[in-house]
Amino acid sequence: MQEQVLFDTLPDALREGWETEAETLSYEDTPQRRMIRLSLLRLHDPKLLAFREQAKQAQSAEEIAVLMESIDLKDVDEGDLAELFFALGPVTLSLLIAALLRTVKTDTDIEGITALTVIRHSVLASLQPVSR
């Protein structure tokens, strides 16, 4: 996976103390599914409302991930964040994680990326078919 390769290129001092784990879940997302999730998104934060409108115009998950990189999420309500991450879906979250891995400077950065991988796993789990 691209994330492992990116992590392995980090300086030893940054990688020290961190363990990686391969994602075991997968989901075949489509632009149509992502657009439906974005259209159903119920947000309150003004900057996320503006982001949603921009994301609806994006032509790809890559474009949405680039838009996400410019948003400061520090003061965003947890409920809005949960809605946002689900709507973005695992593909966009993976692209965002990869972009963040390219700019890691501190352990705090890695902690944030780790949180995003946990969120992505939760999104993937929620999108799995229910077995009967």
MODELLER restraints for C-alpha pairs under 7 A, 6 or more apart:
rsr = mdl.restraints
at = mdl.atoms
rsr.add(forms.Gaussian(group=physical.xy_distance, feature=features.Distance(at['CA:3:A'], at['CA:98:A']), mean=5.71, stdev=0.5))
rsr.add(forms.Gaussian(group=physical.xy_distance, feature=features.Distance(at['CA:6:A'], at['CA:101:A']), mean=6.26, stdev=0.5))
rsr.add(forms.Gaussian(group=physical.xy_distance, feature=features.Distance(at['CA:6:A'], at['CA:102:A']), mean=6.77, stdev=0.5))
rsr.add(forms.Gaussian(group=physical.xy_distance, feature=features.Distance(at['CA:7:A'], at['CA:101:A']), mean=6.62, stdev=0.5))
rsr.add(forms.Gaussian(group=physical.xy_distance, feature=features.Distance(at['CA:14:A'], at['CA:106:A']), mean=6.74, stdev=0.5))
rsr.add(forms.Gaussian(group=physical.xy_distance, feature=features.Distance(at['CA:14:A'], at['CA:107:A']), mean=6.35, stdev=0.5))
rsr.add(forms.Gaussian(group=physical.xy_distance, feature=features.Distance(at['CA:25:A'], at['CA:124:A']), mean=6.31, stdev=0.5))
rsr.add(forms.Gaussian(group=physical.xy_distance, feature=features.Distance(at['CA:26:A'], at['CA:124:A']), mean=6.51, stdev=0.5))
rsr.add(forms.Gaussian(group=physical.xy_distance, feature=features.Distance(at['CA:27:A'], at['CA:124:A']), mean=6.52, stdev=0.5))
rsr.add(forms.Gaussian(group=physical.xy_distance, feature=features.Distance(at['CA:31:A'], at['CA:60:A']), mean=6.99, stdev=0.5))
rsr.add(forms.Gaussian(group=physical.xy_distance, feature=features.Distance(at['CA:34:A'], at['CA:87:A']), mean=6.45, stdev=0.5))
rsr.add(forms.Gaussian(group=physical.xy_distance, feature=features.Distance(at['CA:34:A'], at['CA:88:A']), mean=6.50, stdev=0.5))
rsr.add(forms.Gaussian(group=physical.xy_distance, feature=features.Distance(at['CA:34:A'], at['CA:89:A']), mean=6.71, stdev=0.5))
rsr.add(forms.Gaussian(group=physical.xy_distance, feature=features.Distance(at['CA:35:A'], at['CA:56:A']), mean=6.58, stdev=0.5))
rsr.add(forms.Gaussian(group=physical.xy_distance, feature=features.Distance(at['CA:37:A'], at['CA:87:A']), mean=4.71, stdev=0.5))
rsr.add(forms.Gaussian(group=physical.xy_distance, feature=features.Distance(at['CA:38:A'], at['CA:52:A']), mean=6.82, stdev=0.5))
rsr.add(forms.Gaussian(group=physical.xy_distance, feature=features.Distance(at['CA:38:A'], at['CA:56:A']), mean=6.95, stdev=0.5))
rsr.add(forms.Gaussian(group=physical.xy_distance, feature=features.Distance(at['CA:38:A'], at['CA:87:A']), mean=5.22, stdev=0.5))
rsr.add(forms.Gaussian(group=physical.xy_distance, feature=features.Distance(at['CA:41:A'], at['CA:83:A']), mean=6.38, stdev=0.5))
rsr.add(forms.Gaussian(group=physical.xy_distance, feature=features.Distance(at['CA:41:A'], at['CA:87:A']), mean=6.60, stdev=0.5))
rsr.add(forms.Gaussian(group=physical.xy_distance, feature=features.Distance(at['CA:43:A'], at['CA:49:A']), mean=6.33, stdev=0.5))
rsr.add(forms.Gaussian(group=physical.xy_distance, feature=features.Distance(at['CA:43:A'], at['CA:80:A']), mean=5.50, stdev=0.5))
rsr.add(forms.Gaussian(group=physical.xy_distance, feature=features.Distance(at['CA:44:A'], at['CA:80:A']), mean=6.83, stdev=0.5))
rsr.add(forms.Gaussian(group=physical.xy_distance, feature=features.Distance(at['CA:45:A'], at['CA:76:A']), mean=6.73, stdev=0.5))
rsr.add(forms.Gaussian(group=physical.xy_distance, feature=features.Distance(at['CA:55:A'], at['CA:64:A']), mean=5.58, stdev=0.5))
rsr.add(forms.Gaussian(group=physical.xy_distance, feature=features.Distance(at['CA:58:A'], at['CA:64:A']), mean=6.16, stdev=0.5))
rsr.add(forms.Gaussian(group=physical.xy_distance, feature=features.Distance(at['CA:61:A'], at['CA:91:A']), mean=6.82, stdev=0.5))
rsr.add(forms.Gaussian(group=physical.xy_distance, feature=features.Distance(at['CA:61:A'], at['CA:92:A']), mean=5.14, stdev=0.5))
rsr.add(forms.Gaussian(group=physical.xy_distance, feature=features.Distance(at['CA:62:A'], at['CA:92:A']), mean=6.77, stdev=0.5))
rsr.add(forms.Gaussian(group=physical.xy_distance, feature=features.Distance(at['CA:62:A'], at['CA:95:A']), mean=6.73, stdev=0.5))
rsr.add(forms.Gaussian(group=physical.xy_distance, feature=features.Distance(at['CA:64:A'], at['CA:92:A']), mean=6.92, stdev=0.5))
rsr.add(forms.Gaussian(group=physical.xy_distance, feature=features.Distance(at['CA:65:A'], at['CA:92:A']), mean=5.65, stdev=0.5))
rsr.add(forms.Gaussian(group=physical.xy_distance, feature=features.Distance(at['CA:65:A'], at['CA:95:A']), mean=6.12, stdev=0.5))
rsr.add(forms.Gaussian(group=physical.xy_distance, feature=features.Distance(at['CA:65:A'], at['CA:96:A']), mean=5.32, stdev=0.5))
rsr.add(forms.Gaussian(group=physical.xy_distance, feature=features.Distance(at['CA:86:A'], at['CA:123:A']), mean=5.85, stdev=0.5))
rsr.add(forms.Gaussian(group=physical.xy_distance, feature=features.Distance(at['CA:89:A'], at['CA:123:A']), mean=6.77, stdev=0.5))
rsr.add(forms.Gaussian(group=physical.xy_distance, feature=features.Distance(at['CA:90:A'], at['CA:120:A']), mean=5.57, stdev=0.5))
rsr.add(forms.Gaussian(group=physical.xy_distance, feature=features.Distance(at['CA:90:A'], at['CA:123:A']), mean=6.56, stdev=0.5))
rsr.add(forms.Gaussian(group=physical.xy_distance, feature=features.Distance(at['CA:90:A'], at['CA:124:A']), mean=6.32, stdev=0.5))
rsr.add(forms.Gaussian(group=physical.xy_distance, feature=features.Distance(at['CA:93:A'], at['CA:120:A']), mean=6.33, stdev=0.5))
rsr.add(forms.Gaussian(group=physical.xy_distance, feature=features.Distance(at['CA:97:A'], at['CA:113:A']), mean=6.16, stdev=0.5))
rsr.add(forms.Gaussian(group=physical.xy_distance, feature=features.Distance(at['CA:97:A'], at['CA:116:A']), mean=6.95, stdev=0.5))
rsr.add(forms.Gaussian(group=physical.xy_distance, feature=features.Distance(at['CA:100:A'], at['CA:113:A']), mean=7.00, stdev=0.5))
rsr.add(forms.Gaussian(group=physical.xy_distance, feature=features.Distance(at['CA:104:A'], at['CA:110:A']), mean=6.76, stdev=0.5))
